[in-house]
Amino acid sequence: MRLILASTSIYRRELLARLRIPFEAIPPGVDEAAIAGESPQQQATRLARLKARAVAEQHPDALVIGSDQTATLDGITTVGKPGDHARATAQLKAASGRSMVFHTGLCLWRPDSTALLDCVDTRVQFRTLDDDAIERYLRAETPYDCAGSAKSEGLGVSLLQSQEGSDPTALIGLPLIRLCDMLREAGVQLP
C-alpha cells in the first residue's frame, strides 16, 4: 500500500526512513494556527489529523501519516518554534533548570477515511544553562525550526539533564514506536 508522510520536516523524513519502507513526503499546506482554549495536546493531535487529512484528500488510495508537536514549559507556558536567534536565546534562558513537555500528535489516515490518532508526551529536564553555553549552542546548531530550541538528536542533548517518555523518537517529531503499532493495525508488515 502506498505510504505518504504529510510533512515538510527533514527530521520526520529521516525518522520514517528508519523503518525501511517506501514512502513519499508531500507538504500538507495547512494553517497551523492555534485555536483559543485548545490544550497543547489537543493542538498537536488536531494538527496531525489536519495534515494527514489534507494530503489524503489528494491521495485517497494511500495511508497518510500526519504529525505535529507542541511544547509547554513547566506544563503551563506554550513554547513554539523560535524562528530566530533572539527568540531561541529567550526560550533557552527560560528553560534553564526547568522542565519542558513535548506533545507529539500522530495520525494515520487510512484509505477508508478513518484515522488512528494519538499524542505521545516526552518530559525533558534542562540543565542550568549560562548565557555563554546558550550562545555557543545556538551558534553551533541554529535550532530555530525546533520547538524549545534544542535538537535532542544533535548537540542539544548536551543541554538536557534527563528525558522521560515512552518513545525516544517522539521528541524528534515522529513517535515511531506508536506509528509502528498503527501501521501494523492498518495491515503493513513490519519489519
C-alpha positions as CSV (number, residue, x, y, z in Angstrom):
1,M,0.0,0.0,0.0
2,R,1.2,3.5,-0.8
3,L,2.5,5.4,2.2
4,I,2.8,9.2,2.4
5,L,4.2,11.4,5.1
6,A,2.3,14.7,5.2
7,S,5.2,16.9,6.1
8,T,8.0,19.2,5.0
9,S,10.1,18.2,8.0
10,I,13.5,16.7,7.2
11,Y,13.6,15.3,10.8
12,R,10.3,13.4,10.2
13,R,11.5,12.1,6.9
14,E,14.8,10.9,8.4
15,L,12.9,9.1,11.2
16,L,10.4,7.4,8.9
17,A,13.2,6.2,6.7
18,R,14.4,4.1,9.6
19,L,11.5,1.8,9.1
20,R,12.9,0.9,5.6
21,I,9.5,1.0,3.9
22,P,9.0,3.1,0.7
23,F,7.2,6.4,1.3
24,E,6.7,9.8,-0.3
25,A,6.7,13.1,1.6
26,I,4.1,15.7,0.5
27,P,3.7,19.1,2.1
28,P,0.2,19.3,3.7
29,G,-0.2,23.1,3.2
30,V,-2.5,23.6,6.2
31,D,-2.9,26.5,8.6
32,E,-1.2,25.6,11.8
33,A,-2.6,28.4,14.0
34,A,-3.7,27.6,17.5
35,I,-7.4,27.7,18.4
36,A,-8.4,29.6,21.6
37,G,-9.0,27.3,24.5
38,E,-7.2,24.4,22.9
39,S,-4.7,22.5,25.1
40,P,-1.2,21.8,23.7
41,Q,-2.1,18.1,23.4
42,Q,-5.3,18.9,21.6
43,Q,-3.5,21.2,19.2
44,A,-0.8,18.7,18.4
45,T,-3.3,16.0,17.7
46,R,-5.7,18.2,15.7
47,L,-2.8,19.5,13.5
48,A,-1.5,15.9,13.0
49,R,-5.0,14.9,11.8
50,L,-5.5,18.0,9.7
51,K,-2.2,17.5,7.9
52,A,-2.9,13.8,7.2
53,R,-6.4,14.5,6.0
54,A,-5.3,17.4,3.7
55,V,-2.9,15.0,1.9
56,A,-5.3,12.1,2.0
57,E,-7.9,14.1,0.2
58,Q,-5.5,14.4,-2.7
59,H,-4.4,10.8,-2.5
60,P,-7.4,8.7,-1.2
61,D,-5.7,5.4,-2.0
62,A,-2.8,5.9,0.4
63,L,-2.0,5.6,4.0
64,V,-1.1,9.1,5.2
65,I,0.9,10.0,8.2
66,G,0.5,13.4,9.9
67,S,2.4,14.6,12.9
68,D,2.8,17.8,14.8
69,Q,4.5,18.9,18.0
70,T,3.8,21.5,20.7
71,A,5.7,22.1,23.9
72,T,4.9,23.5,27.3
73,L,7.3,24.9,29.9
74,D,6.5,23.6,33.4
75,G,3.3,22.3,32.0
76,I,1.9,25.9,31.6
77,T,3.5,28.1,29.1
78,T,3.3,27.0,25.4
79,V,6.6,27.1,23.6
80,G,6.8,27.1,19.8
81,K,9.5,27.2,17.2
82,P,11.7,30.3,17.9
83,G,12.3,31.3,14.2
84,D,15.4,33.3,15.0
85,H,18.4,33.7,17.3
86,A,16.9,36.2,19.8
87,R,13.8,34.1,20.4
88,A,15.8,30.9,20.7
89,T,18.1,32.6,23.3
90,A,15.0,33.7,25.3
91,Q,13.5,30.2,25.1
92,L,16.7,28.5,26.4
93,K,17.1,31.1,29.1
94,A,13.5,30.4,30.2
95,A,14.1,26.6,30.1
96,S,17.3,26.7,32.1
97,G,16.9,24.4,35.1
98,R,13.2,23.8,34.3
99,S,11.2,21.0,32.6
100,M,9.5,21.1,29.2
101,V,6.9,18.7,28.0
102,F,6.8,18.0,24.3
103,H,3.4,16.8,23.0
104,T,3.8,14.9,19.7
105,G,0.5,14.4,17.9
106,L,0.3,11.4,15.4
107,C,-2.3,10.5,12.9
108,L,-2.5,7.6,10.4
109,W,-5.3,8.3,7.9
110,R,-6.5,5.2,6.1
111,P,-8.0,4.8,2.6
112,D,-11.4,4.1,4.2
113,S,-11.3,7.7,5.6
114,T,-10.8,6.5,9.2
115,A,-8.0,7.8,11.3
116,L,-5.9,6.5,14.1
117,L,-4.9,9.3,16.5
118,D,-2.6,9.6,19.5
119,C,-0.4,12.0,21.4
120,V,2.9,10.9,22.8
121,D,4.3,13.1,25.6
122,T,8.0,13.5,26.5
123,R,9.2,15.3,29.6
124,V,12.7,16.9,29.3
125,Q,14.6,18.5,32.2
126,F,17.0,21.2,31.1
127,R,20.3,21.7,32.9
128,T,21.0,25.1,34.4
129,L,22.3,27.0,31.4
130,D,24.6,30.0,31.5
131,D,24.5,32.7,28.8
132,D,27.8,31.5,27.2
133,A,26.6,27.9,26.9
134,I,23.4,29.1,25.3
135,E,25.2,31.3,22.8
136,R,27.8,28.5,21.9
137,Y,25.0,26.1,21.3
138,L,22.9,28.4,19.2
139,R,25.9,29.4,17.1
140,A,26.8,25.7,16.6
141,E,23.4,24.2,15.8
142,T,20.9,27.1,14.9
143,P,17.8,25.1,16.0
144,Y,15.4,27.9,15.0
145,D,12.9,25.5,13.4
146,C,12.5,23.3,16.5
147,A,10.0,23.8,19.3
148,G,12.0,24.6,22.5
149,S,15.2,25.5,20.6
150,A,17.1,22.3,21.4
151,K,17.7,19.4,19.0
152,S,18.0,16.3,21.2
153,E,19.2,14.3,18.2
154,G,22.2,16.6,17.9
155,L,24.2,18.9,20.2
156,G,21.1,19.9,22.0
157,V,21.3,16.8,24.1
158,S,24.2,18.5,26.0
159,L,21.6,21.0,27.3
160,L,19.5,18.3,28.9
161,Q,19.6,16.7,32.3
162,S,17.1,14.0,31.7
163,Q,14.3,12.8,29.4
164,E,11.2,10.7,30.3
165,G,8.8,9.2,27.8
166,S,7.6,6.0,26.1
167,D,9.2,6.7,22.8
168,P,12.6,8.5,22.3
169,T,11.7,9.4,18.7
170,A,8.7,11.3,19.8
171,L,10.9,14.1,21.0
172,I,12.4,14.4,17.5
173,G,9.0,14.8,16.0
174,L,7.6,11.4,14.9
175,P,6.9,8.7,17.5
176,L,8.0,5.6,15.6
177,I,7.0,3.0,18.3
178,R,3.4,4.2,18.2
179,L,3.5,4.6,14.5
180,C,4.6,1.0,14.0
181,D,1.6,-0.1,16.0
182,M,-0.7,2.0,13.8
183,L,0.9,0.7,10.6
184,R,0.5,-2.9,11.8
185,E,-3.1,-2.2,12.6
186,A,-3.6,-0.9,9.0
187,G,-2.1,-4.1,7.6
188,V,1.5,-3.0,7.0
189,Q,4.1,-5.8,7.7
190,L,7.0,-4.6,9.9
191,P,9.8,-5.3,9.8
